[in-house]
Amino acid sequence: MFIRSIHLENFRNYGRLDLDVGPSVNIFYGDNAQGKTNLVEGIYVASSVTSHRTSKDSDLIRFGSNEYKVSLDLTDDDGSNCNLMASYYTEKSSLSKGNRPGRLLIRDNAPVDKVSEYIGVCNIVIFAPEDLNIVKNAPAFRRKFLNTLISKISPSYFNLLSNYSRLLVQKNALLKSIKPNYKAENVDPQLDFWDFSLAELSAEIILKRYRFAKLISDTAAKHHGSISGGKENLSIEYSTIFGVVGALETFLTKNSKYDEYMGKGLSESDYGRIKGILSDLVLAKLKSVRNYDIDKHVSSTGIHRDDIIIKLDGLAMKNFSSQGQQRTAALALKLSELEIIKMFVSSTPILILDDVFSELDKTRRLSLVSAMKGAQIFITCTDKNMIGEEIDVMQGANKAEFYRVNGGEITKEA
């Protein structure tokens, strides 16, 4: 798949932009704070709904406006055309219904009710300086990386996350409403309902997260070994509610189902069996901390606190690694994202390199671009002359296109 044209309206520093782009390598260069990153962020939002830079949609709206619109005209690998448009509006927008903020998604000129029916149409892998957060910062960054990857491949997973979040909010609201000296016989039935529902969803989410964490570990280790010359070993471990991973691994080993689970997936009967085992374990854990949760008015345990532990030679990188090692690990993780999407999705992902070349030495840059042959690529940089040998590796049959970005204005070079 490739993008034919990009359209931004009231997005970041762009009032209006309509830009045709090439099917191969597109390089956007210019001084800092001119709109290069805003442009590729708009591309990413149009395909994935969310931004890689902020969780607040209101941050994306141009100052003085009440909504933004970002859209892409696309051509799939089979030659068919399609389009995507994502918009977010405030309560002051003319698009607002009932004076509430909201989102509007359109696919092929028809409104889309569910985000899960929108994401995955155009898969984009983005490499940005923020990727270091995956390795060195809080678990939320690693959960987002894992959730985003799985959602691109399995849109139904996004529905699982949405339903879980909705139930968790309702359970937490109940916990906050419970007064001191509460009567257990009045409260426990309500919490039983929320905990049972959360446990059922948790089991399904855990089954997907564990599988993809294993895939990430295998593929990232391979890429890391190539970049580092095999001097260090990268590994990934999925961390969730105590005892759950052990139960899953015991089931897979005892029943000789690991290869099936990692490959085509479990049969309906085996999936039902392990889902029931995991759901029961999660429910028991939620009940065991109920008094603590009531006292603190918060859900202290659950998959909303999951993590993936990134290790280098057996040590957690968050605590024991240099910035150079973290950068290499982040690059390996993003390359694994690219490879895994290719495993499951027929159309070629689109790639964005947002101001990353200046952060990488030549060896890492070439390792990165060698995995990108045949894909459409968007690159932002301050100096177009710094990209030489890499372009020859990436561009293939179509020549690279250069665009000058200055103050939200984009000029294509002849």
N, C-alpha and C positions, 0 to 999 in steps of 0.2 A: 504493500500500500504506500502511496505517497500523496502529499498535499499539493494541490494545484494553486490554491490561493488562500490568503489569510485575511480576515476582516475583524477589526477591533473597533469598538465604539465606547467611549467614556471609560476606557480601561487604563488604570494607572495614569501615565502622562500622555496617553494617546486620546485625542478627541475623536478622530476618525482616521482609520487606516484601511486601505484596500490594496493588497500587495500580492502579485503573482510571483511564484517561486519556482525554482528548477527542481527536477526529479532526482538530482544527485546531491552534490555538496553545496550548501548555501552558507556563506560566511558573512556575518554582520560585524563590522568593526567600527571603532570610534572611541572617543574619550569616555571616561567613567561618567555615570549618572546621566546618560543621554537617552536611554531607553532600550538598550540591547537586551538586558535581562527581562525587562517588562514585556518585550515582544515574545520571547520564547516562553515566558510564564503564561502569556495569553494563549499560545499554541497548546501548552500542556493543559490549561484549564478547559479549553474547548474540547479536548479529547477525554479528560479524566474527571472533570467537574471540579475537583479540588486543586488548590495550589500547592506547589512543593515548598513555598516560602512562608505561608501564613495559613492559619486555620480560620481566620476571620474574613468572610466574603466582603464585608463592608470596606476592608482595607484596599480592595482591588478597584473600587469605584473612584473615578477621577474626581478631584476636589470640585465641589460645586454641583455635582450631578447626583441623580437619585437611582441610577441603575447602570450596569455595564452589560454589553453584549460581545461575545467572542464567537466566531464561527470559522469553519474550515470547509473548503470544497476539496473532495478527495477522489482519488481513483484507486480502485482495488487491484490486486495482482491479476485478476481475470479481465481487467479493462473496464469494468463497470464503474459508474460514478455514483457518489453519494455526498451528503453534506450533514454537518453537525453544527448546532448552535446552542450555546449555554449562556444564560443570563441570570443575574441576581439583582433584585430590586429592594429598595427600602420601603418603609410604610408611606413615604411621601411621593413615591413614584406613581405614575398613571397606570402602571401595570399591577399595582397592589390591589388586592381584594380584601376588603374589611380592614383597611389601614394596618396591614401586617406585612412584614418583609417576607420575601419568598424567592423561589427559584423557578425558572422556566427553561425546559429542555426541549429541543426540537431535533428530530432525526428525519432526514429526507422530507422536510417541509411539513411534518406532522408532529404534534405535541407528544411527548413521552411522559407517562405518569410516574414511572419508576426509574430511579437512577440505574438499577441493575440492567435495564433494557437499553441503556445508553453507553455505559462504559464497556470497554472491550471491542467496540466497533473499530476504533482507531487506537492501536496500542503504541504508546510512546515510552521509551526509556530515556530518562534524563540524568546526565552527569553534571553535578553542580558542587560548589564548595560546601554547601550544606550537608553533603553526604558524609562528611566527617562526624556529624552528630550521631549517625547510626552506630559508630564504633565507640565514641568517647562519652556520649551523654546519657540521659535518662532512658529507661526502658520504653517510654512512650515513642521515641524515635525508631526503635527497632520493631515495635509492634506495628507502627505505621508502615515501615518498609515491608514487613511480612504481609500485612493486610492488603496493601496496595497490589503487591505481586499476585496474591491469590485471587483478588477481585478481578484483575485483568483477564485471568484465565478462566475463572469460574464466577460469573456475575451473580449467581445465586448465593455465593458466600457473602456478598455485600448485603443481601437481605437478612442473612443470619446475624451479621453484625448490627444492623439497624434494629432488628427485633430485640436482640440482647440489650442494646443500649436503652431502648424504650422501657423494657422490663426493669432494668437496673435503676433507672430514674424513678420509676413508680415504687420500687421497693425502698429506695433511699428516702423517698417522701414519707413513706409509712414509718420508717425508723425515726425520722426527725419529728414525727407527730406523737410518738409514744411518750407519755408523761411518766415522771418518777412514780414508783409504787404501782406500776401497771399490773393488771391481772393477766397472767399467762393464758388463761382459757379464752380470753378475748382477743389477744394479740396473735398467739401461735397459729391458729387456723389461717389467718391472713398471710402470715409469713410463710406458712407451708405452701400456699398457692404460688407465691412469687418464687420461692426457692425451688420448687418442683419444676416450674417453667424454665427458670434459669439453668437448672441442671440439665434439662433436655437439650436446650440450645448449646450449652457449654460442651456437651459430649460431641456434637456435630462439628463445632468449631475446632475443638482439640484434635479431632481426627484429621482435619485438613491442615491445621498448623503443624502438627508433628510431621506429616508426610512432606510438606514443602520445606520445613526446616532441614530435613534430611537431604532433600534435593539441593538446597542451597549449600549445605555443608560440602557435599561431594563436588559440585561444580565450582564453588568458590575456591576450594582447596586446590583444584587443578589449575585455575587461573592464577592463584597466588603463587603456586610453585613455578609457573612459567615466568612470572614477573620477577620473582625474587631469586631465580636460579636454583630453586630447590633447597635454599639454605634454611628455610623455616617452614613449619607445618601449621596451616590454618584449619580450624575446626569450629563447628557451630553445634550448640546443644540447646534444645528446646526446654524451657523451664516453665512449669505451670503448677497447679495445685499439687501438693505433696502426695506421692503415691500413685498418681494417675499415669504418668509416663511408664513407671514400672509395671503397672497392670496391663497397659497396652502392649508393651514389649513382651511380657510373659504370654499374652494371648497369641501374638503373632508368631512367637518362637515355638510354643507348645503345639500349635496347629499348623506349623510350616506355611504360614500365610504372608511372610514378610515380602517376598518377591512379588506376589500377587497384589498386595496392598500398595507397594511402591510403583507397580506397573499399571495395569489396567484398572486396578481398584478391587475391593472385596465384593463378593457376591452379596445379594440382598440379604440372605439369611445370616451370613457371617457379619455383615455390617450391623444388622439389627442386634446380634448377640453382643458385640463389643460396645456398641453404643449404649446398650442397657447396663453393661458392667461399669462403664465410665460414668454414666448418668447417676447410678447409685452411689458411686464413690464421691462424686461432686456434691450430691445432695447430703450425704452424711457429713461431709466437711462443713458445708454451709450451716447445718444444724448445730454442729459442735461449737461454732463461734457465735451462735445467736445472741447469747447474753452479752458478750463483748460488743457486738454490733449495736445492740439496743442501747448500751451504755454510752457508746461513742457516736451514735446516730449516723453510722456509715457502714457500707459493705466492705469489710476488711479483707475478705478473701473472695477470689473469683478469677476468671480468665481475663478480666479487665486489668489484671496486674501481671499478666504473662510477660515473658522476656525470652530473647534468644541470647545465649551466652557465647560471645565471640572469643575464641581462645587462640593464642599463638604459642606453639610448643607446650600446650597444656596449661598456660597461664591466662587468666582473663585479661583481655587487652584494655578494658576500661581502666584497670589499675596498674598494669605492667606493660607499657608500650610507649615508644617514642612517637612523635608526630609523623615521622616518615613511615614508620610501621603502620600507623593508623591510616595514613593516606593510601598505602598499598592495599591494606585490607578492605578499605571502602571501595577502591577500584575493583578488586576481586569480587566483592558482593554485587556491584552493579553489573559486571560482566556476567555473573551467574544469573542475574535477573534477565538479562538479554537472552542467554542461552535457554533458560527454562521456558520463557515465552515462546521461543522458536520450537521447543519440543511439543507444545500443546496447541499453538495457534498457527493456522495455515498461512495467513498473510504476514509479510515481513514487517517487523516493528520499525517505527521511525525513531531516529536518535537525535538527542539534543546534547550538545557539549557547551555548557554555559560557563565560560571563563575558567576552564579547568586546565588548558594547555600550559598556562603560565605557572601552574602549581606542580606540574609533572616534569620529570627529566625525559630525555629522548627515549630511553628504554621503555618507560611506562607509557609514553604517548604512542609509540609504535605498537605496544601490546594492546592498547585500547583500540586503535583504528584498524588493526588487522582483523578484529572480530566484526567489522562493520561493512565489509565489502558487499555491494549490491543494495545497501539500504539508503534511504534518503536521510541526509544528515544536516542539522542546523548547528553552526558553530558561532559563538560570540567571542570576541577578543578585542584588545585595544590596538594591536599591531598586526595587520594582515600578513606582513612579511615574515612573521615568526613561524608560519605554517607553510612548510615547503615540501619535504619528503612525505609528510603525512598525507597531503592532498593526493599525491601520486598513488598512494596505497588505497585511498578511499574512493576516488571519483569514478573509476571504471571507464565505461564508454562515454559518459556524459561529462562535459567540462564543468568545473566549479564556477559558481556565480558569486560575485562580490557585491555587498551593499554597504554604503556609508550611512551610519546612524548619527544624527546630530539634532539634539533638542526635540526628539519625538518625530523628526522627519527622516524618511528613509529614501535614499537615492541609489538606484541600481547602476553599477558601472557598465559601460558599453563593452 
